[in-house]
Amino acid sequence: MPSSISRIADVLENSFPLSVETQPELLAHHLAEAGFTVRAVEYLQKAAQRAMARSANTEAIAHLTHALELLPSVHDSVERKRARFPLEAMLSQAMIARYGYAAPKTRDALLKAITLIEESTESTRKFAILYGIWASHYVASELVKQRSAAAEFLKEAERSGDTAIKCVGHRLIGTTHLTMGELAAGLRHLKQAWALYDSEHHAVYGYQYGQDIGASTLCYLSWALWQLGYVEQASRAATEAIALAEKASHPHTLVYTICHARGFMDLFRRCHEDMRVYASSVISICNENGFLHWANCGAIFNGWAAACGEQVDRGIEMLDEGIAAWQRGGARLWMPMFQMLQAQAYAKASRSEPALKAIEQAISACQSSGERWAMAEVLRTKASLLARAGDGKRAEAEAVLLDSLDIAQRQEARSWQLRTACDLSRLWQRQGRNGTAHQLLQSVYDEFTEGFDTGDLLEAHTLLLALKPNLRWKRTDGRKYSVGTSRKT
């Protein structure tokens, strides 16, 4: 019987190449039955590659798991070890797409794969594992390990001389700096990463790193630019990221990029009007392809948009469910921002106690994880909640705003700094301290060189005129304004 099955397998392999190409798992089954384990494993690996190319990651995981289960029957230990690494490497990538970067199953696969790396290991697979280790620490908010993994990746990338891998290395270092609130350093590395990217030759790397390496670089570049106050450049980078993702025709790249370059950019800009549409699109793509991690992110965006609109209670419910699912997947990343959204939604529903609890959790998350890029905005939100509590909390609110301003100044986070300066100036205005308020806000406003027609800068300009109504003044870009209007003169 085995020899008969072997002959069938040979016929399939040699005489029907089209069938082998489209259904390698069928040949793998016959080869395994015939005892040709190494050949069976090769075809299961090919089947997994085909599945991953169409984002059928559950199917890929099944093929790879089956292949790993077959390996112990390979008697040659060298051959067995050589065959195992690419399987473990591919399995970790499929797990990332299916369950998320920090899910226990993903981390187990990554840790198994990294122990198999040797000097002779194929560089593309080695770097895919090193990237996965970094991403796992990133999503789990393990900042010390994340920083170490990023440095190790860039060191190895520089040794390799591969431009695409160096692009990824600088992106990881840049993202790590950004997470810590070291925005200028983050921007430098992200610009280096983007300068190294070649869309024509680097598109294939999307399958090794989970998403197109250029789109992911632009996502974080847009974040750094926005926080540093280059709001128009940030918008262009985000738009280009979406264009790259759409061109890639890779579902995981698309949902990754929508969440970063549309979802978070709209959170930064406090724009919710279109969010439910594309959040629903993210959820739909994720459900179709089995991307649990990004489906949870889409659910959070969907909840926030609903809460900002006319469905506050339903939005809070959706936010709570999305954040709980995010954490069940092992993710701790972005919790300060997500808990801040919860606090804002609770406040809108006049639920002051849970709002204050959520914002304290956000502050605690910043402090415990080291994820400090949104710390100034979290503190500003806390101050606004305290101000709602009445005059008895005004002094505390002022102290929190001063802390927020100090952090934003040290991080050079001009966009957060402007928002805090507006709140602090309004508070001082109510105290009759118009001169001090104007001096503060003007000094922050003058740091901007672009984006004067965006919401935050228009709001700041209006407030400046209210603080000194008799003053005719000139903006840093040379355009003058008449008193009490934003019309150019």
N, C-alpha and C positions, 0 to 999 in steps of 0.2 A: 504493500500500500504506500509506504513512504516514497519508494522509487517512482511509483506511478504519479504521485503528487508532484515529485521533483520534476518529472518530465513535463507535466502540465505547466509548472512554473517556468521551465525553460522555454516552452512554446510561447507562453505569454510574454516573457521577457524579450525573446529574440524575434518573434514573428509578428507581434502586435504592439509595436512601440507606442501607438496612439493610445491604446488602452492603458498601457503602463504609465503614460504621461498623465492621463486624466484620472486613473484610479490606482495609484501606487499602493494604497492600503490593501487592495485585493491581492496583489502579487505578494505583499508582505505576509498576508495570512497563509498563502500556499507554501511560501518558503519556510515559514516558522513550523508549519505542520511537517514539512519534509526534513526538518532539523538543520536547515541552513540559516542559523540564527543571525550571523553577521550580515548576510544579504537581506534578511528580513528587517533587521534594524535600519539598514540603509534606506529601504523603501518606506518604512514608517517615518523616518526623518524627512524624507521627500514629501510624504503625505502631509506632515505637520507644516512644512514650509508652504505648501500650496494653501493649506487652511489659513495660516497666518497672513498670507498675502491678501486674502479676502476678508480678513478680520474675524474669521471663524475660530476664535481662540479656545472655546470649549472643546471643539473638535481637535484642535492642535494639541491641547493638553492630554486628551485621551490617547492620541497616537504616541506622544512622547512618553507618557506613563507606561503604556504597553511596551514600548521599546526598552525602557529601563528595567521593566520586569523580566524581559527576555535575557538581558545581559549576563546575569549570574551563570547561565548555562554555557557561556563562552569560556572555554578552558584556558586559553592563552591570556594571561593576566595583562600583558602589555597591550594586546589588541583590545581587551575589554576596557582598559583605562582610556585608551585612545578614542574608543567609540563613545565612552560615557560623557566626556566633557561637552561635545557639541550638543548632546541631548539635554544635559542639565542647563547649558547656556540658553538654548531655545526655550526650554520649559520656563525658565525664570522670566523671559521676555513675554511669553504667552500669559503667565501669571500676572505680570504687571498690568497688561491690558485688561485682563479679565477681572482681577480682584483689587488692583491698586498696588502702589509701590510699597506700602508699609503693612499690608495684610500678612498675617502669620505664615500662610502658605507661600507667599511670594518670598518672604525673608528666608524661609527654610530652603527654598530652591536656590536663591542667590548664595547663601552660605555654603551649600554643598558644591556649587559650581566654582566658587572662588578657591576652595581647597585643591581643586584640580588644575589650576593654572600653573604652567611650567614655562621655562625659557622658550621652548619650542612651540608653545601654544600660538595658534593663529591670532594675529593682532586684532582683527576685527571682532572676534568673539571675546577675546580678553577684555577689550575696552568696553564692550557691551555689558559685561559683568561688572566691571569697575563703575560704570555709569549707574547700573542698577543698585549697587551698594550705596553710592552717593544719594540717589533719589530716594531710597528707602529711609536713610537717615533724615533727609530733607523733609519728607512727608510726615515722618514720626516726630519732627521737631527735636531731633537729637543734634544740637548745633555743633557741639565739640567734635563729635564723630563726623558730622557733615563737612566741617571745615577741613578735617584731616583727610577725608576721602577726596575732596575737591583738589587739595594740594597734591595728593598722590597721583590723581588722574592727570593733572597738568604736567607734573614731572615726567610721567611715563609718555605723555603725548609729545612733549618736547623732544624726548629721546627718540621717538618713532619717526619724527620728521614729517608725518602725514598731516597735510593741511586741514583736512576735515576733522581729524581727531583733535588737533590743536584748537580748532574752532570750538569744539565741544568743551575742551578743557577750560578755555577762557570763559565760556558761558557758565560753567559750573562755579568757577571762582567768583565771577561777577554776580551770579544769583546768590551765592553765599554771603558776600559783602552786603548785598541789598537786603537780605533777610535780617542781618544784624543792625541795619540802619546806617551802614557805612556807604552812603549813596554815591559819593564822588568816586570812590574806589570801585564800586560796582559798575558805574557807568564806564570807566576806563576799560575794564576787562570786557564788558559787553560790546563796546565799540570795536575792540580788537577782534572779538569773535565774529562780529558782522563783517569786518574787513576781510576776514579769511574765508567767508562763505562763498561758495561757487554753486549757484542754483543748477547749473547744467550737469556738473559732475558729482554733486553731493546729495542729490535727491534720493539715491539708493540707501543712504544712511538712516533714513526714517524708520526702516524696518529693524535696524539694530538698536536704535535708541528710543523707540516707541513713537516718535513723531519727527517730522522734518526738522533738521537741526537749524535751518535758517529761520523757520517760523517760530521756533521756541526761543531763539536768540532775540528776535524782534519783539516777542511778547514781553520779556523782561527788560529789554531796552526801553520800551514804551513806559513801563512802570518807573524806571529810574529817571527818565526824562521828565515825566509828569511831576514826580515828587520834588525834583530839583527846580521846578518852575518853568521848564521848557515845554509848555502845554501844547503848543502847535506842533512841535517836532514829535512829541509823544503821540499825538493823534495820527500823524503821518506814518509813524512806525507801526502803530496798531492796525491801521488800514492796510499797510503792505503785508503785515503778518497774515491777515485774513485772506488777502489775495493769493499769497503763497500756499496757504492751507487748502483753498478751493482748487488751485491748480494741481496740487499733489494727488487728489482723488484717493485720499487715505483717511478712512473714517476716524481713526484715533488722533491723527494730526488735526482734523477738523474740530472735534469736540474740545481737544486740549486748547486750541487757539481761540475758539469762541469764548471759552471760559476765561482765559487770560486777557485777550485783547478786546473783547467786548464786555464781558461780565464785570471784570474788575475795573476796567477803565470807566464803565458807567457807575460803579460804586464810588470810585474816586470823585467823579464829577457830579454825583448825586442826581443821576438821570435814570429814571426807572421806566419811562414811557414805552420803550420797545423791548424791555427785558423779558417780559413773559413770552413774547413770540419766540425769541431765539433760545430762551431757557427751555421751552417746550420742545424746540427742535433738537437741542442737546440731549434731552431725556429720551426722545424718540430714537435718535441715532444710537444712543447707548443701549437702550432696550433691544434694539435690533441686532446689535453686535456684542452684547454682553459686557459692557464696560461699567462695572458697578461704581468705581471710584468717581468718574465724571458724571454719572447719573445722579449721584448724591450732591455733587456741586451744583448741577443744574436745578435740582430740587430746592436748594438753598436760595439761589437767585430767584426762582419762581416765587418762593414764599416772601422774599423781601419786596419784590415788585408788587405782589398782591397787598402786602401790608401798607406800602406807600400809596396805593390806590384806594379803592373803596371797600376792600375786603380785609380790614385790619385783623379781625379775629381769625379768619381763615388763613391769612398770611402768617400770623404767629404760629398757628398749628403746623403749617407747612414748613416754616423755618425750624421749629423744634424737631420735627420728624427728620428733616434733611440733615441737621447737625448731628442728631443721634446716630443716624446711619453712617455719616462721615466718620464719626469716632469709632463705631463698631468695625469699620474697615481698617482700623489701626491708624487713621490719620489724626494728627494733632496740629498739623500745619494750618495757618490762617485762622486758628481759633480766636485770637484777639479780635480780628475783623468780624468774624461771624457772630461772636458774642456781643460785639458792639451793635451789630444790626438787630440782634434780639432786643437789646436795651432800648434802641430807638423805636422799635415796633411796640414794645410794652408801654413806652412813654406815650406814644400816639394813642394807645388804648386807655390812657390814664391809669395805668397799673404801675404806680411809682415804686412799690416795694420790689417786685420782680425785675423792674428796669435797673434799679440800683444794684441788685444782686448780680445781674448779668454783666454790668459794667465792671464790677469788682472782680468777677471771674476773668474778664478780659484783661484787666490790669495784672492779675496774678499770672495769667498765661504768658504775658509779655515778660514778666520778671523771671518765671521759672524756666522758660524755654530759651530765652535770649532772642526771641523773634521780636525785634524792637522797631521795625520799619514803620508800623502804624501807631506807635506808642503815643505820639503827640496828639493824634486824632482821637484815640481812645480817651485820653485825659480831657480833651476838649469836650467830648460827649459827656463825660462824667460831670464836668462843670455845668453844662447846660441842664443836666438832670437836677443838680443841686440848686440851680437858680430857680427851677420850677417850684422848689419846696418853700420859697418865700424869703423874706429879708433875713431871717435867722441863719440862713445858709450862704448869704452873699459873701461873707469874708472867706469862707471855705472855698467857694466857687472861684473867687479871685486868686487864691493861693494855688489852686489846681491849674487854672489858666496860665499862671506864671510858670509853673513847672512844665506845662505843655509847650509854652513858648521857648523855654530854655532848651528843651530836648530838640525841638524843631530847628532852632538856631545852630546847635552843635552838629546836627545831622545835615545841615544845609537843605533841609526839607522845606523849600520856600512855599510850596502850595499848602502844606499843613500850617506853616507859620503864618501865612496870610489869613487863613481861616480863623486861627486862634487870635490873631491880632484884631480882627474884626469884632469877635466876641468880647475881648477884653476892652476894646475901645468903646463899645456900647455900654458896658458896665461902668466905665469911668465917666462916660457922657451922662449917665443917670446920676452920678455923684457930682456933676458940675465940673469935671476935670477935662474939659474939652481940649485945652492946649496940650496936655500930656497925652491924651488919646490920639490927637492929630499927629503929634510928633512920632509916636510909635508906629501908627499905621502908615504914615508917609514913608518912613524909613524902610518898612517891609515892601511896600508897593514899589518903591524906586529900584528894588533889586530885580524886578521883572523887565524883560526885554521883548516879550511877545505875549500873545494871548489876551490882549486888552479888551477884546469883545466877548470873552468867555464869562460865564456866570459869576465866578468868585471875584474876578477883577472888576467887573461892572459893579458888583455889590460894594466892593471896597472903595471904588471911585465915588459912588453915591454917598457913602458914609463920610468920606473925606470932605466932600462939599458941605455936608450937614454939620460937621464939626467946626468948619471955618467958612461960614456962608459968605463972608465979605472978601474972600481971597480969590483972585484970579491966578491960576497956576498952570504950569506946563508939565506935561508928562515926560518921562525919560526918552521917549521916542520922538520928541520934538513937537507933538501935536498939542495944541492948546484947547482948553475947555472953558466955556463960559460958566458963570456961577449958576448952580442949580440945574444943570443939564449935561448930558453926555454928548451933546452935539458938537462936532468939530468946528472950530472957527479959524 
